Amino acid sequence: MGIRHFLIAGVMLASSSLAPDVTEEETYSYKLDNGGHLSVSNINGSITVTGSSRDSVEIIATKKADNQDAMDEIEIEITHTSDRITIETEIGHSDSWFSFGDNSGEVTYEILVPKGTGLEGIESVNGDVIIAGVAGKVVAETVNGDVNCTDLASDAKFSTVNGDVEATFTRLEDGQRVKADSVNGRLTFTLPEDADVRVSADSLNGNINGRDFDLETDDGFIGSGMDGEIGGGSATLSANTVNGSIKVRSD
């Protein structure tokens, strides 16, 4: 093959590598009782859930893949009743063993829910989980990504392996239960000044700061810990990370 043929082949490869990704958007709307439940399972892509005054769940799912074949393998499965909606994501499989069985596809979810909805499991493997303005219970988990939640007012459980957790509460009292875990990431909690909660925090490699509420830190030979009460301690906040800092601050 001559130099001319190599040049042409090179241009063709470069052109194909610059080809735009394939993107598709799907929208769904379902009625849901206030106080109903939502769960979302994703593989690649972020999930954003926002509380609203609506009486329905509005879903915008943006699918993206490297090519149409990969796009065709992405499936969004939704089951729904008046008090429960479940969203599951399948992105297909590739032929490479090293790909962990998944193709190039990803789905980004933007979801509006009635404010009182309980989020029983908002989960992504590779992607951030973002939640705002929901008064019901929240369970938010990811493996590679951050968990960011604001304006919470009920029980909550957060988990990530490689990522930070940041959570803001409008109330934390009356027996509420909050638990957060990370392996490689910071944990940050913003609490109202009138919070009534017992705080237990441990980090193997990272500092702990509760000075806004005069919480004392125990810095040991290995790791740091904090155990104390804000107000009467009727609620509980448990935070644990291996590599990262923990901060409990006032709003």
C-alpha positions as CSV (number, residue, x, y, z in Angstrom):
1,M,0.0,0.0,0.0
2,G,1.4,3.4,-1.0
3,I,1.7,6.6,1.1
4,R,-1.4,8.0,-0.6
5,H,-3.5,5.0,0.6
6,F,-2.1,5.4,4.2
7,L,-3.0,9.0,4.2
8,I,-6.6,8.3,2.9
9,A,-7.0,5.6,5.6
10,G,-5.7,8.0,8.2
11,V,-8.2,10.6,7.2
12,M,-11.1,8.1,7.2
13,L,-10.1,6.9,10.8
14,A,-9.9,10.5,12.0
15,S,-13.2,11.4,10.5
16,S,-14.9,8.4,12.1
17,S,-13.4,9.2,15.5
18,L,-14.9,12.7,15.3
19,A,-18.4,11.5,14.5
20,P,-20.9,12.8,16.9
21,D,-22.4,10.7,19.7
22,V,-25.9,9.4,19.2
23,T,-28.4,11.1,21.6
24,E,-32.1,10.5,22.2
25,E,-34.5,11.9,24.8
26,E,-37.5,10.2,26.2
27,T,-40.1,11.7,28.5
28,Y,-42.7,10.1,30.8
29,S,-45.4,11.3,33.1
30,Y,-47.2,9.3,35.8
31,K,-49.6,10.3,38.6
32,L,-48.2,9.5,42.0
33,D,-49.9,10.0,45.4
34,N,-48.1,12.5,47.7
35,G,-46.3,10.2,50.1
36,G,-45.8,7.6,47.4
37,H,-42.5,5.9,46.6
38,L,-39.9,6.2,43.8
39,S,-36.9,4.1,43.0
40,V,-34.4,4.5,40.2
41,S,-31.6,2.1,39.2
42,N,-29.0,3.4,36.7
43,I,-25.6,2.1,35.4
44,N,-23.9,5.0,33.6
45,G,-25.2,8.5,34.1
46,S,-26.3,10.9,36.8
47,I,-29.8,11.0,38.4
48,T,-31.4,14.3,39.6
49,V,-34.6,14.2,41.6
50,T,-36.4,17.4,42.6
51,G,-39.4,17.9,44.8
52,S,-42.3,19.9,43.4
53,S,-45.9,20.9,44.0
54,R,-47.1,18.6,41.2
55,D,-49.2,15.5,41.8
56,S,-47.3,13.5,39.2
57,V,-43.8,12.3,38.4
58,E,-42.2,13.9,35.4
59,I,-39.2,12.0,33.9
60,I,-36.8,13.2,31.3
61,A,-34.3,10.5,30.3
62,T,-31.5,11.5,28.0
63,K,-29.8,8.5,26.4
64,K,-26.4,8.7,24.8
65,A,-24.2,6.2,23.1
66,D,-21.2,6.0,20.7
67,N,-23.3,4.6,17.9
68,Q,-26.8,3.6,17.0
69,D,-26.2,-0.1,17.7
70,A,-25.2,0.7,21.2
71,M,-28.2,3.1,21.5
72,D,-30.6,0.4,20.4
73,E,-29.4,-1.8,23.3
74,I,-30.4,0.8,26.0
75,E,-33.7,0.0,27.6
76,I,-35.6,1.9,30.2
77,E,-38.2,-0.2,32.1
78,I,-40.8,1.6,34.2
79,T,-43.4,0.0,36.4
80,H,-46.0,2.3,38.0
81,T,-49.0,2.3,40.3
82,S,-50.7,5.2,42.1
83,D,-48.3,4.9,45.0
84,R,-45.1,3.4,43.6
85,I,-42.9,4.0,40.5
86,T,-39.8,1.9,39.7
87,I,-37.3,2.8,37.0
88,E,-34.7,0.4,35.8
89,T,-32.0,0.9,33.2
90,E,-30.4,-1.7,30.9
91,I,-27.6,-0.6,28.6
92,G,-26.8,-3.9,26.9
93,H,-23.6,-5.8,26.5
94,S,-20.4,-5.6,24.5
95,D,-18.1,-8.4,23.4
96,S,-15.2,-7.3,25.5
97,W,-14.7,-9.2,28.8
98,F,-12.8,-6.2,30.2
99,S,-15.8,-3.9,29.7
100,F,-17.6,-5.6,32.6
101,G,-20.4,-6.6,30.2
102,D,-21.6,-3.0,29.5
103,N,-21.6,-1.1,26.3
104,S,-20.9,2.6,25.8
105,G,-24.4,3.8,26.6
106,E,-25.4,6.1,29.4
107,V,-28.7,7.6,30.6
108,T,-29.1,10.9,32.4
109,Y,-32.3,11.2,34.4
110,E,-34.0,14.5,35.5
111,I,-37.1,13.8,37.6
112,L,-39.7,15.9,39.3
113,V,-41.7,14.3,42.1
114,P,-44.4,15.4,44.5
115,K,-42.6,16.9,47.5
116,G,-43.7,14.2,49.9
117,T,-42.4,11.3,47.8
118,G,-40.2,8.7,49.5
119,L,-37.0,7.9,47.6
120,E,-36.5,4.3,48.4
121,G,-33.4,3.8,46.3
122,I,-31.9,6.3,43.9
123,E,-28.9,4.4,42.6
124,S,-26.2,4.8,40.0
125,V,-23.0,2.8,39.4
126,N,-21.1,5.5,37.5
127,G,-22.7,8.9,38.0
128,D,-23.7,11.5,40.5
129,V,-27.0,11.4,42.5
130,I,-28.5,14.8,43.1
131,I,-31.7,15.3,45.2
132,A,-33.4,18.5,46.3
133,G,-36.5,19.6,48.1
134,V,-38.0,16.2,49.0
135,A,-39.7,15.8,52.4
136,G,-39.9,12.0,52.4
137,K,-37.2,9.4,53.2
138,V,-34.2,9.4,51.0
139,V,-31.8,6.5,50.1
140,A,-29.1,7.6,47.6
141,E,-26.3,5.4,46.5
142,T,-23.5,5.5,43.9
143,V,-20.2,3.7,43.3
144,N,-18.2,6.2,41.3
145,G,-19.8,9.6,41.8
146,D,-20.9,12.2,44.4
147,V,-24.1,12.3,46.4
148,N,-25.5,15.8,46.8
149,C,-28.8,16.4,48.6
150,T,-30.4,19.6,49.8
151,D,-33.4,20.7,51.8
152,L,-34.1,17.3,53.3
153,A,-36.5,16.8,56.2
154,S,-36.7,13.0,57.0
155,D,-34.6,9.9,57.4
156,A,-31.7,9.5,54.9
157,K,-29.1,7.0,53.9
158,F,-26.2,7.9,51.7
159,S,-23.5,5.7,50.2
160,T,-20.6,6.0,47.8
161,V,-17.3,4.2,47.2
162,N,-15.4,6.9,45.2
163,G,-17.0,10.2,45.8
164,D,-18.2,12.8,48.2
165,V,-21.4,13.1,50.2
166,E,-22.9,16.5,50.8
167,A,-26.3,16.8,52.6
168,T,-28.3,19.8,53.8
169,F,-31.2,19.4,56.2
170,T,-34.1,21.8,56.9
171,R,-34.8,19.8,60.1
172,L,-33.1,17.1,62.1
173,E,-35.0,16.0,65.2
174,D,-37.8,13.8,66.5
175,G,-36.1,10.4,66.0
176,Q,-34.8,11.0,62.4
177,R,-32.1,8.6,61.3
178,V,-29.3,9.7,59.0
179,K,-26.4,7.4,57.9
180,A,-23.6,8.2,55.4
181,D,-20.7,6.0,54.2
182,S,-17.8,6.6,51.8
183,V,-14.6,4.8,51.1
184,N,-12.7,7.5,49.2
185,G,-14.5,10.8,49.8
186,R,-15.5,13.7,52.1
187,L,-18.7,13.8,54.1
188,T,-20.3,17.2,54.7
189,F,-23.5,17.9,56.6
190,T,-25.2,21.2,57.0
191,L,-27.7,21.3,59.8
192,P,-30.2,23.8,61.1
193,E,-29.2,25.8,64.2
194,D,-32.0,24.1,66.2
195,A,-31.0,20.6,65.2
196,D,-31.6,18.0,67.9
197,V,-29.3,15.1,67.1
198,R,-26.6,12.7,68.4
199,V,-23.6,12.7,66.1
200,S,-21.2,9.8,65.6
201,A,-18.4,10.2,63.1
202,D,-15.3,8.2,62.2
203,S,-12.5,8.7,59.6
204,L,-9.5,6.5,59.2
205,N,-7.5,9.0,57.1
206,G,-9.0,12.5,57.4
207,N,-9.9,15.2,59.9
208,I,-13.3,15.7,61.5
209,N,-14.8,19.2,62.2
210,G,-17.8,19.9,64.3
211,R,-16.8,23.2,65.7
212,D,-20.0,25.0,64.6
213,F,-21.8,23.0,67.2
214,D,-19.0,22.8,69.8
215,L,-18.6,19.0,69.1
216,E,-15.2,17.7,70.3
217,T,-13.0,15.5,68.1
218,D,-10.9,12.6,69.3
219,D,-7.8,12.3,67.2
220,G,-6.2,8.9,67.8
221,F,-3.0,7.4,66.7
222,I,-4.9,5.9,63.7
223,G,-8.0,7.8,62.6
224,S,-10.2,10.4,64.1
225,G,-13.6,10.2,65.8
226,M,-16.4,12.4,67.1
227,D,-19.3,11.5,69.4
228,G,-21.5,14.1,70.9
229,E,-25.0,15.7,71.1
230,I,-26.6,18.8,69.6
231,G,-29.6,19.8,71.7
232,G,-31.1,16.8,73.3
233,G,-29.9,14.3,70.7
234,S,-33.3,12.8,69.7
235,A,-32.2,12.1,66.1
236,T,-29.0,10.2,65.1
237,L,-26.4,11.1,62.5
238,S,-23.8,8.4,61.7
239,A,-20.9,9.2,59.3
240,N,-18.0,6.9,58.3
241,T,-15.3,7.3,55.7
242,V,-11.9,5.6,55.1
243,N,-10.1,8.3,53.1
244,G,-11.7,11.7,53.6
245,S,-12.7,14.4,56.0
246,I,-16.0,14.8,57.8
247,K,-17.6,18.1,58.6
248,V,-20.8,19.0,60.5
249,R,-21.6,22.6,60.1
250,S,-24.4,25.1,60.8
251,D,-26.5,26.6,58.1
